[in-house]
Amino acid sequence: MVDERARHFRRLRRLRRSARRWSVLAGGLGGAAAVLTPYAGLGLPDAAWAGAAGSAIAVAAWRWVDLRALAAVPAPPALDPAEAAARSRARLVAAVERLPVGPGVLAEVRRVRSRLALRGTTAAEAWARLDRAALTLAGLAGRLTGLAEPAVREAAEADRSLRDLANRVAGVERALKLAPAEARGSLAEAHATLVGQLESGVAAYEGLVVAAAGYVAEDAHPSTQDPSATRLTEATDLLHGVASALAELRTANTPLRTP
């Protein structure tokens, strides 16, 4: 997003410079025409000087009029510092994403930042386990096709749900430390329930990743022999046969010696 206030003042500076340039050019051409026209009398070159001077004066006048009109427009309000920082961050993220390795770098930065935000809470260990399982599943996702595609979609939805649950666990745990004594009982009970849900969810996600790895392993090892290995074996047998035939022909063509 563009800063409208900065754009307004940038247009003002650009228009002011243009008006000054055209004013200088109009003054130079007008002075040359005023001196050279009476010097040698009126002629075709004098018409050119006068036309150029008149055009430059007109353009300079238009530039000054445009400058005054733009200067009379109120400047847009200044951006809030937080909004300006957000826009700068968005531009930086967009620039990094255009790089070949940009999306992977940004994903890793977000993952590390999220893990650091949960440091010191009960959800940190579950988050780390979920991260490891998610990275493993991402490496297998390219081979989970066909019947396994619905499982990949369910895993992505479960990943988002479990991360949201981990953030809730951390939030409740931080609030539990600040809560008064009379409110800690209910908060502690809710925290224990959320932790149990998070642990069971992460365990189920890890089980899904293990099942996905088993699917990929079975899909990569069919019951029949690899066709490429079969073709190599046949080609080897063929070469052995050709070599034996050439050896027999060489023996048959050897002339017999008389005793």
For each residue, the residues with C-beta under 8 A, 3 or more apart:
1: 87 90
2: 6 7
3: 6 7 79 84 87
4: 7 8 76
5: 8 9 75 76 77 78 79
6: 2 3 9 10
7: 2 3 4 10 11
8: 4 5 11 12 70 73 75 76
9: 5 6 12 13 75
10: 6 7 13 14
11: 7 8 14 15 70
12: 8 9 15 16 67 70 71
13: 9 10 16 17
14: 10 11 17 18
15: 11 12 18 19 63 66 67 70
16: 12 13 19 20 67
17: 13 14 20 21
18: 14 15 21 22 63
19: 15 16 22 23 60 63 64 66 67
20: 16 17 23 24
21: 17 18 24 25
22: 18 19 25 26 56 59 60 63
23: 19 20 26 27 60 63 64
24: 20 21 27 28
25: 21 22 28 29 56 60
26: 22 23 29 30 53 56 57 59 60
27: 23 24 30 31
28: 24 25 31 32
29: 25 26 32 33 49 52 53 56
30: 26 27 33 34 53 56 57
31: 27 28 34 35
32: 28 29 35 36 49 53
33: 29 30 36 37 46 49 50 52 53
34: 30 31 37 38
35: 31 32 38 39
36: 32 33 39 40 45 46 49
37: 33 34 42 46 49 50
38: 34 35 41
39: 35 36
40: 36 43 46
41: 38 46
42: 37 46 47
43: 40 46 47
44: 47 48
45: 36 48 49
46: 33 36 37 40 41 42 43 49 50
47: 42 43 44 50 51
48: 44 45 51 52
49: 29 32 33 36 37 45 46 52 53
50: 33 37 46 47 53 54
51: 47 48 54 55
52: 29 33 48 49 55 56
53: 26 29 30 32 33 49 50 56 57
54: 50 51 57 58
55: 51 52 58 59
56: 22 25 26 29 30 52 53 59 60
57: 26 30 53 54 60 61
58: 54 55 61 62
59: 22 26 55 56 62 63
60: 19 22 23 25 26 56 57 63 64
61: 57 58 64 65
62: 58 59 65 66
63: 15 18 19 22 23 59 60 66 67
64: 19 23 60 61 67 68
65: 61 62 68 69
66: 15 19 62 63 69 70
67: 12 15 16 19 63 64 70 71
68: 64 65 71 72
69: 65 66 72 73
70: 8 11 12 15 66 67 73
71: 12 67 68
72: 68 69
73: 8 69 70
74:
75: 5 8 9
76: 4 5 8
77: 5
78: 5
79: 3 5 83 84 87
80: 83 84
81: 84 85
82: 85 86
83: 79 80 86 87
84: 3 79 80 81 87 88
85: 81 82 88 89
86: 82 83 89 90
87: 1 3 79 83 84 90 91
88: 84 85 91 92
89: 85 86 92 93
90: 1 86 87 93 94
91: 87 88 94 95
92: 88 89 95 96
93: 89 90 96 97 106
94: 90 91 97 98
95: 91 92 98 99
96: 92 93 99 102 105 106
97: 93 94 102 103 106
98: 94 95 102
99: 95 96 102 105
100:
101: 104 105
102: 96 97 98 99 105 106
103: 97 106 107
104: 101 107 108
105: 96 99 101 102 108 109
106: 93 96 97 102 103 109 110
107: 103 104 110 111
108: 104 105 111 112
109: 105 106 112 113
110: 106 107 113 114
111: 107 108 114 115 131
112: 108 109 115 116
113: 109 110 116 117
114: 110 111 117 118 127 163
115: 111 112 118 119 124 127 128 131
116: 112 113 119
117: 113 114 170
118: 114 115 121 123 124 127 166 167 170
119: 115 116 124
120: 124
121: 118 124 169 170 173 174
122: 125 126 169 170 173 191 195
123: 118 126 127 166 167 169 170 173 195 198
124: 115 118 119 120 121 127 128
125: 122 128 129
126: 122 123 129 130 162 166 169 198 199 202
127: 114 115 118 123 124 130 131 163 166
128: 115 124 125 131 132
129: 125 126 132 133 202 206
130: 126 127 133 134 159 162 163 166 202 205
131: 111 115 127 128 134 135
132: 128 129 135 136
133: 129 130 136 137 202 205 206 209
134: 130 131 137 138 159 205
135: 131 132 138 139
136: 132 133 139 140 209 213
137: 133 134 140 141 152 155 208 209 212
138: 134 135 141
139: 135 136 142
140: 136 137 143 144 209 212 213 216
141: 137 138 144 152
142: 139
143: 140 216 219 220
144: 140 141 148 149 151 152 212 215 216
145: 148 149
146: 149
147: 150
148: 144 145 151 152 212 215
149: 144 145 146 152 153
150: 147 153 154
151: 144 148 154 155 208 211 212
152: 137 141 144 148 149 155 156
153: 149 150 156 157
154: 150 151 157 158 208
155: 137 151 152 158 159 205 208 209 212
156: 152 153 159 160
157: 153 154 160 161
158: 154 155 161 162 201 204 205 208
159: 130 134 155 156 162 163 205
160: 156 157 163 164
161: 157 158 164 165 201
162: 126 130 158 159 165 166 198 201 202 205
163: 114 127 130 159 160 166 167
164: 160 161 167 168
165: 161 162 168 169 194 197 198 201
166: 118 123 126 127 130 162 163 169 170 198
167: 118 123 163 164 170 171
168: 164 165 171 172 194
169: 121 122 123 126 165 166 172 173 191 194 195 198
170: 117 118 121 122 123 166 167 173 174
171: 167 168 174 175
172: 168 169 175 176 187 190 191 194
173: 121 122 123 169 170 176 177 191
174: 121 170 171 177 178
175: 171 172 178 179 187
176: 172 173 179 184 187 188 191
177: 173 174
178: 174 175
179: 175 176 183 184 187
180: 183 184
181: 184
182: 185
183: 179 180 186 187
184: 176 179 180 181 187 188
185: 182 188 189
186: 183 189 190
187: 172 175 176 179 183 184 190 191
188: 176 184 185 191 192
189: 185 186 192 193
190: 172 186 187 193 194
191: 122 169 172 173 176 187 188 194 195
192: 188 189 195 196
193: 189 190 196 197
194: 165 168 169 172 190 191 197 198
195: 122 123 169 191 192 198 199
196: 192 193 199 200
197: 165 193 194 200 201
198: 123 126 162 165 166 169 194 195 201 202
199: 126 195 196 202 203
200: 196 197 203 204
201: 158 161 162 165 197 198 204 205
202: 126 129 130 133 162 198 199 205 206
203: 199 200 206 207
204: 158 200 201 207 208
205: 130 133 134 155 158 159 162 201 202 208 209
206: 129 133 202 203 209 210
207: 203 204 210 211
208: 137 151 154 155 158 204 205 211 212
209: 133 136 137 140 155 205 206 212 213
210: 206 207 213 214
211: 151 207 208 214 215
212: 137 140 144 148 151 155 208 209 215 216
213: 136 140 209 210 216 217
214: 210 211 217 218
215: 144 148 211 212 218 219
216: 140 143 144 212 213 219 220
217: 213 214 220 221
218: 214 215 221
219: 143 215 216
220: 143 216 217
221: 217 218
222: 226
223:
224:
225: 229 230
226: 222 229 230
227: 230 231
228: 231 232
229: 225 226 232 233
230: 225 226 227 233 234
231: 227 228 234 235
232: 228 229 235 236
233: 229 230 236 237
234: 230 231 237 238
235: 231 232 238 239
236: 232 233 239 240
237: 233 234 240 241
238: 234 235 241 242
239: 235 236 242 243
240: 236 237 243 244
241: 237 238 244 245
242: 238 239 245 246
243: 239 240 246 247
244: 240 241 247 248
245: 241 242 248 249
246: 242 243 249 250
247: 243 244 250 251
248: 244 245 251 252
249: 245 246 252 253
250: 246 247 253 254
251: 247 248 254
252: 248 249
253: 249 250
254: 250 251
255:
256:
257:
258:
259:
